[in-house]
């Protein structure tokens, strides 16, 4: 009888493991294996067809001596800051407005805010390509002409390239982060806001002393995902700049993609991927230390 009970427990445990196994199998195939293989490949010279040749740290020496690699790191940080920081601040205020009882048709506005996220990234890049066209009839250049500013070559000059790509990132992700913040705000007790209004607190004071401290876990989540997403920026610069990927706008992921699939140098591409991996680890740790202090000293209620 005891043996039968143990057997039933094992069968139940086995069933549970079978139900969750697809996730771990897919993660092992498409997540863990590529990471391990990239680390292994970073020590070899390989064009994808011929036998691999062990070269030690030569791939790392190559990318660290390549000015384009440092440009890609600099571009990734600049575009990440320009596209992510305003995005999080605006998303926070939009979420506060959409959570307010003063706004009518809130459900319609919530849908409209989320629409950019589900729009095809290719369509976004094409539309922004028209907006940031180099010609005088491009929308951005046309608007600037009213201020006596001549046509700007948006996909060829240092800062205009970054502004155009950062605008795409901002437009696409601000709605997604707004919905995440909104979900977090709806879990905050409304009594806190009512008490603050009775005490005469302004909207900015409510956001500073109630919303932000109570949203700390959500803010940490958004900052982590936004940081990792900005470091993995690839599609926007590729579509906006084309396969040429000018140095003014190339990012780290675009750099390693170009090494692997344009130059057939999978070893140096893997080395760049490993460097990016450690950059993400360092920045995530810094983000955790900073965001974990947000609102900690605020006393709520």
C-alpha positions as CSV (number, residue, x, y, z in Angstrom):
1,X,0.0,0.0,0.0
2,X,2.9,2.3,0.9
3,X,4.6,1.4,-2.3
4,X,1.5,2.2,-4.3
5,X,1.2,5.7,-2.6
6,X,4.9,6.5,-3.4
7,X,4.3,5.4,-6.9
8,X,1.3,7.8,-7.2
9,X,3.4,10.7,-5.9
10,X,6.1,10.0,-8.4
11,X,3.5,9.8,-11.2
12,X,2.1,13.1,-10.1
13,X,5.5,14.7,-10.0
14,X,6.4,13.3,-13.4
15,X,3.2,14.7,-14.9
16,X,4.0,18.1,-13.5
17,X,7.5,18.0,-14.9
18,X,6.2,16.9,-18.3
19,X,3.7,19.9,-18.3
20,X,6.5,22.4,-17.7
21,X,9.2,20.7,-19.8
22,X,8.3,22.4,-23.1
23,X,9.5,25.8,-21.7
24,X,12.8,24.3,-20.5
25,X,13.4,22.4,-23.7
26,X,12.8,25.4,-25.9
27,X,14.9,27.6,-23.6
28,X,17.7,25.0,-23.8
29,X,17.5,24.9,-27.6
30,X,17.0,28.6,-28.5
31,X,18.4,30.3,-25.4
32,X,21.1,28.3,-23.5
33,X,22.7,26.5,-26.4
34,X,23.3,29.7,-28.5
35,X,24.8,31.4,-25.5
36,X,27.2,28.6,-24.8
37,X,28.0,28.1,-28.5
38,X,28.7,31.9,-28.9
39,X,31.1,31.8,-26.0
40,X,32.9,28.8,-27.5
41,X,32.9,30.3,-31.0
42,X,34.4,33.6,-29.8
43,X,37.8,31.7,-29.6
44,X,37.6,30.5,-33.2
45,X,37.9,31.9,-36.7
46,X,34.9,30.6,-38.7
47,X,33.0,31.7,-41.8
48,X,30.1,29.3,-41.3
49,X,31.3,26.8,-44.0
50,X,35.0,25.9,-43.6
51,X,36.4,24.1,-40.5
52,X,36.8,26.2,-37.4
53,X,40.3,27.4,-36.5
54,X,41.3,28.1,-32.9
55,X,42.7,31.6,-32.6
56,X,42.6,32.3,-28.8
57,X,41.7,35.9,-27.9
58,X,42.4,37.2,-31.4
59,X,38.7,37.9,-32.0
60,X,38.6,40.1,-28.9
61,X,41.8,41.8,-29.9
62,X,40.2,42.5,-33.3
63,X,37.0,44.1,-32.0
64,X,38.8,46.1,-29.4
65,X,41.1,47.6,-32.1
66,X,38.2,48.3,-34.4
67,X,37.0,52.0,-34.1
68,X,33.6,50.9,-35.4
69,X,33.0,48.7,-32.4
70,X,33.6,51.5,-30.0
71,X,31.3,53.7,-32.1
72,X,28.6,51.0,-31.9
73,X,29.0,51.0,-28.1
74,X,28.8,54.8,-27.9
75,X,25.8,54.9,-30.3
76,X,24.0,52.2,-28.3
77,X,24.4,54.2,-25.0
78,X,23.4,57.5,-26.6
79,X,20.4,56.2,-28.5
80,X,19.4,54.2,-25.4
81,X,19.4,57.2,-23.1
82,X,17.7,59.5,-25.7
83,X,15.0,56.9,-26.4
84,X,14.5,55.3,-23.0
85,X,14.8,58.0,-20.3
86,X,12.1,60.4,-21.8
87,X,10.0,57.4,-22.6
88,X,9.8,56.2,-19.0
89,X,9.1,59.7,-17.7
90,X,6.3,60.4,-20.3
91,X,4.9,56.9,-19.7
92,X,4.6,57.6,-16.0
93,X,2.7,60.8,-16.5
94,X,0.5,59.2,-19.2
95,X,-0.4,56.3,-16.9
96,X,-1.2,58.8,-14.1
97,X,-3.5,60.7,-16.5
98,X,-5.2,57.5,-17.8
99,X,-5.7,56.4,-14.2
100,X,-7.4,59.6,-13.2
101,X,-11.1,59.9,-12.9
102,X,-11.0,63.3,-14.6
103,X,-10.2,61.9,-18.0
104,X,-13.2,60.8,-20.1
105,X,-13.1,57.9,-22.5
106,X,-10.2,56.4,-20.7
107,X,-10.6,52.9,-22.2
108,X,-10.4,54.5,-25.7
109,X,-7.3,56.4,-24.8
110,X,-5.7,53.3,-23.3
111,X,-6.2,51.4,-26.6
112,X,-4.8,54.3,-28.6
113,X,-1.7,54.5,-26.4
114,X,-1.0,50.8,-26.8
115,X,-1.4,50.8,-30.6
116,X,2.2,51.7,-31.4
117,X,3.4,48.6,-29.6
118,X,1.5,46.2,-31.8
119,X,2.3,48.1,-35.0
120,X,4.8,46.3,-37.3
121,X,8.3,47.6,-36.7
122,X,8.9,47.6,-40.5
123,X,5.9,49.9,-40.9
124,X,7.2,52.1,-38.1
125,X,10.6,52.3,-39.8
126,X,9.1,53.1,-43.2
127,X,6.8,55.9,-41.7
128,X,9.7,57.4,-39.8
129,X,11.9,57.1,-42.9
130,X,9.4,59.4,-44.6
131,X,9.3,61.8,-41.6
132,X,13.0,62.0,-41.4
133,X,13.6,62.1,-45.1
134,X,16.8,64.0,-46.2
135,X,14.9,66.0,-48.9
136,X,13.4,69.4,-48.2
137,X,9.9,67.9,-48.6
138,X,10.5,65.4,-45.7
139,X,8.1,66.2,-42.9
140,X,10.8,67.0,-40.3
141,X,12.7,69.2,-42.7
142,X,9.5,70.9,-43.8
143,X,8.6,71.8,-40.2
144,X,12.2,73.0,-39.6
145,X,12.0,75.3,-42.7
146,X,9.5,77.5,-40.8
147,X,12.3,78.2,-38.3
148,X,14.7,79.0,-41.2
149,X,16.6,75.8,-40.6
150,X,18.0,74.2,-43.8
151,X,17.4,70.5,-44.8
152,X,19.1,68.0,-42.5
153,X,20.6,64.7,-43.7
154,X,18.9,62.6,-41.1
155,X,20.5,59.3,-42.0
156,X,24.0,60.6,-42.5
157,X,24.8,63.2,-39.8
158,X,26.0,62.3,-36.3
159,X,23.2,63.6,-34.1
160,X,20.3,63.6,-36.5
161,X,20.7,59.8,-37.0
162,X,20.5,59.2,-33.3
163,X,17.5,61.6,-32.9
164,X,15.6,59.7,-35.7
165,X,16.3,56.2,-34.3
166,X,15.6,57.4,-30.7
167,X,12.3,58.8,-31.8
168,X,11.3,55.5,-33.3
169,X,12.2,53.7,-30.0
170,X,10.3,56.3,-28.0
171,X,7.1,56.1,-30.2
172,X,7.0,52.3,-30.2
173,X,7.6,51.6,-26.5
174,X,6.0,54.5,-24.6
175,X,2.6,52.9,-24.9
176,X,3.8,49.5,-23.6
177,X,5.4,51.1,-20.6
178,X,2.3,53.3,-20.0
179,X,0.2,50.1,-19.7
180,X,2.7,48.5,-17.3
181,X,2.7,51.6,-15.1
182,X,-1.1,51.8,-15.3
183,X,-1.5,48.2,-14.1
184,X,0.8,49.0,-11.2
185,X,-1.2,52.2,-10.3
186,X,-4.5,50.4,-10.3
187,X,-3.2,48.3,-7.4
188,X,-2.5,51.4,-5.3
189,X,-5.3,52.1,-2.7
190,X,-7.4,55.1,-3.9
191,X,-7.8,56.1,-0.2
192,X,-4.2,57.5,-0.3
193,X,-5.0,59.8,-3.2
194,X,-8.3,61.0,-1.6
195,X,-6.5,61.7,1.7
196,X,-3.8,63.6,-0.2
197,X,-6.4,65.7,-2.0
198,X,-8.1,66.5,1.3
199,X,-4.7,67.7,2.6
200,X,-4.3,69.9,-0.5
201,X,-1.6,67.9,-2.3
202,X,-1.0,68.9,-5.9
203,X,-0.9,66.4,-8.7
204,X,2.9,66.5,-8.8
205,X,3.0,66.0,-5.0
206,X,0.7,63.0,-5.4
207,X,3.0,61.5,-8.0
208,X,6.1,62.2,-5.9
209,X,4.9,61.0,-2.5
210,X,2.4,58.3,-3.4
211,X,2.7,57.0,-6.9
212,X,6.4,56.7,-7.3
213,X,7.1,55.1,-3.9
214,X,4.2,52.6,-4.3
215,X,5.3,51.8,-7.9
216,X,8.9,51.0,-7.0
217,X,8.8,47.3,-8.1
218,X,7.1,48.2,-11.4
219,X,9.6,51.0,-12.0
220,X,12.4,48.5,-11.4
221,X,10.9,46.1,-13.9
222,X,10.4,48.8,-16.6
223,X,13.9,50.2,-16.1
224,X,15.4,46.6,-16.4
225,X,13.5,45.7,-19.5
226,X,14.0,49.1,-21.2
227,X,17.7,49.0,-20.5
228,X,18.2,45.5,-21.9
229,X,15.9,46.4,-24.8
230,X,18.0,49.5,-25.6
231,X,21.2,47.6,-25.5
232,X,19.8,45.0,-27.9
233,X,18.5,47.7,-30.4
234,X,18.8,46.3,-33.9
235,X,15.8,46.5,-36.2
236,X,15.3,50.2,-36.2
237,X,18.9,51.2,-37.2
238,X,19.0,48.3,-39.7
239,X,15.8,49.4,-41.5
240,X,16.5,53.1,-41.2
241,X,20.1,53.0,-42.4
242,X,20.0,49.9,-44.6
243,X,22.6,47.1,-44.7
244,X,25.4,49.7,-45.0
245,X,24.8,50.6,-41.3
246,X,26.7,53.9,-41.3
247,X,29.0,54.4,-38.3
248,X,26.9,57.3,-37.1
249,X,24.0,55.0,-36.2
250,X,25.3,51.5,-35.9
251,X,24.6,49.7,-32.6
252,X,26.4,46.8,-30.9
253,X,23.8,44.2,-32.1
254,X,23.9,45.7,-35.6
255,X,27.7,45.5,-35.5
256,X,27.8,41.8,-34.6
257,X,25.0,41.1,-37.1
258,X,27.1,42.8,-39.8
259,X,30.2,40.8,-38.8
260,X,28.3,37.5,-38.9
261,X,26.0,37.8,-41.8
262,X,27.6,40.3,-44.1
263,X,31.3,39.7,-43.5
264,X,30.9,36.0,-42.5
265,X,33.1,36.4,-39.5
266,X,31.2,34.5,-36.8
267,X,34.1,34.5,-34.4
268,X,34.4,38.3,-34.1
269,X,30.6,38.5,-34.0
270,X,30.5,36.1,-31.1
271,X,33.2,38.0,-29.3
272,X,31.1,41.2,-29.7
273,X,28.1,39.3,-28.3
274,X,30.1,38.2,-25.3
275,X,31.2,41.8,-24.6
276,X,27.6,42.9,-24.9
277,X,26.5,40.2,-22.5
278,X,28.9,41.5,-19.8
279,X,27.8,45.1,-20.5
280,X,24.2,44.1,-19.9
281,X,25.2,42.3,-16.6
282,X,27.1,45.4,-15.3
283,X,24.3,47.9,-16.3
284,X,21.6,45.7,-14.9
285,X,23.5,45.5,-11.6
286,X,23.9,49.3,-11.6
287,X,20.2,49.8,-12.4
288,X,19.2,47.5,-9.6
289,X,21.3,49.4,-7.1
290,X,19.8,52.8,-8.3
291,X,16.2,51.8,-8.7
292,X,16.1,49.9,-5.5
293,X,16.6,53.2,-3.7
294,X,13.7,55.0,-5.4
295,X,11.0,55.9,-2.9
296,X,12.7,53.9,-0.1
297,X,12.9,56.9,2.3
298,X,9.3,58.0,1.5
299,X,6.8,57.3,4.2
300,X,3.4,56.5,2.6
301,X,0.0,56.6,4.4
